[in-house]
């Protein structure tokens, strides 16, 4: 096929396969956003007198039709088309004729794909925030169901101070809510309109309005100057992956607690049988695979973050094809996080603490006893500390476990 940029000699199929890479597949999630941004761009061109009204209507109808048919699975981006941007323009021109060739005035694939990506990321962040609050709600529901159940609080892997299911669940709930706020803050770099920056140096000689597309696409600001747009590539993506990594690390620590509590030796919790798997060789086994995979997903997120940082960290200014490689770790990190957030409320709602199995060392109240002595008898805390420690030592039978 003839590509938008063809200048004569046909592209070697091996070069096409290498340069297009995964883009044709990855861009599937961007098609509807690309169509929306392209319609806004066409409306701006018409507003500025650069596109006849009749052509604008053809472009609007054609792009809406292509987006709808793509959503129905009637077509997909092929490797011959390289990417979603080329696929849309080529198919639009085939559908509506020469008017489709007018859509690219005043833009490059560089600002086109970035506009679609940022629109997608705004939706993705909203979905992740909603999923994060669903996990927080499940933790709060657990605290309401069994919050009064006493738990030992651990430091250095030893019973240290009294805790409860309420304190345990609400501690994680608070951090998960903080992670939702971190996801929200990542929108600052996403919510910038790149359209009109074209290949990174604007559109000389064209009286376009970047603010018009900003308004239509509901971006918070126009990204200025135009040279900053390509310099910013990777930063919003990395910040979002960083916040995803923090969230999955918190959820991984939650999973690690549940896995410890679920061991035969602890027996603090019971998981719903419908949320565990079996062994191919051991008839007695029920495995907490969901929590194990949640624990491991923090490593996936960290890998995606490191990959994204490595792609753009040493690039000179301007656009470089390396930036295309940001999509794979970005989309993978988003997808992995979404999968974790979808399954955790299900298994948390089926989790039950077993108070009859929870054994608390009486010495766990030592700090409370020291505090009471210091407050009630006016002792310096260190004196109260030593008195309680002496009482505990005296109560231990020689040779007994301490």
Buried (B, 14 or more C-beta within 10 A) or exposed (E): EEBBEEEEEEBEEEEBEEEBBEBBBBBEBBBBBBBBBBBBBBBBBBBBEBBEEEBBBBBBEBBBBBBEBBEEEEEBBEBBBBBBBBBBBBBBBEBBEEBBBBBBBBBBBBBBBBBBBBBBBBEBBEBBBEBBBBBBBBBBBBBEBBBEBBBBBEEEEEBBEBBBBBBBBBBBBEBBBBBBEBBBEBBEBBBBBBBBBBBBBBBEEBEBBBBBBBEBBEBEEBBEEBEBBBBBBBBBBBBBBBBBBBBBBBBBBBBBBBBBBBEEEBBBBBBEEEBBEEEEEEEEEBBBEBBBBBBEBBEBBBBBBBBBBBBBEEBEEEBEEBBBBBBBBBBBBBBBBBBBBEBBBBBBBBBEBBEEEBEBEEBBBBBEBBBEBBEEEEBEEEBBBEBBEEEBEEEEEEEEEE
